[in-house]
Amino acid sequence: MNFVGKILVLVILVFSILFASLASVVFATAKNHRVELTKQRDQFNRDLAAIRAERDRLTQDLSNAESDRVNLAQEVQKLKEQLETIGNTITAIEDDRKAARTELEVVNRALEAAQSEAAFRLREMEVLSVNLKKSQDDANALKIEQTNLNAKIAELTRELATAKAQNATLREDNAAYAAWMRSKGFNDDIATIRGVSAPPKVEGIVLRVDSSNKRLEISIGSDVGLVPDHELFVYRTSPPEFLGKIRIVETDPDRSAAVVVGKTYQGKLLQEGDIVSATLPRGF
């Protein structure tokens, strides 16, 4: 029986007792009225005490029920909290599982990359092995070549020493010859001596011509044996025509300054690119 049922029973019991008491009073005889009334009052008091006791018991039951309800509510709240904690734990576990799966995928990709890298390194090692073998062969060949070069250097060193000795002897001979020429009244300047001799067989081109058509610069110099006073021919090949002669007045290793000897043939103007040479080709 629940709490409401117990209350209803108590109310019915109270009304039953009241009605029973009233019925007893109405039907009591006049003779025993006082005694009966006393008995009824005592009975009423006893019944009232019983009702009060029952009320107190019901009140206590109600208090106990309220305590049970509060405890039950607390237990329900605890269960809800536990359920929420379990849900959070499940969510965390699911997140960890997803993270672990992601990490596993990363590890798998890293493993695949490592395998590809290992295969590449293996192929690279094979290539390096081939290159190492080739390098070793090249090194051996270079050692042989170095040995040959060392022998050649030793030979050239000996030849250089011989050439230096011969050069010193030639300088001494030249100095003695120059002293003898000066003692006889001859000019010992080598440039003058070269200038009065025929120029070497050389060929170059005109680099620049001044506005007077008298002075020019050519592309060959002392490197090929030219000295001041050497004379060269000037001509062009397209169309073939002779232009005249020039005389060297100043030389540098790779170029020379010259002047036109007399006049150019038929007064022709010299141009950049015209050929200068110690000899004329056939047909001029």
Secondary structure, DSSP 8 states (H G I E B T S, - for coil): --HHHHHHHHHHHHHHHHHHHHHHHHT--STTHHHHHHHHHHHHHHHHHHHHHHHHHHHHHHHHHHHHHHHHHHHHHHHHHHHHHHHHHHHHHHHHHHHHHHHHHHHHHHHHHHHHHHHHHHHHHHHHHHHHHHHHHHHHHHHHHHHHHHHHHHHHHHHHHHHHHHHHHHHHHHHHHHHHHHHTT----HHHHHHTS---S-EEEEEEE-TTSSEEEES--GGGT--TT-EEEEEEETTEEEEEEEEEEEE-SS-EEEEESS--GGG----TT-EEESS--TT-
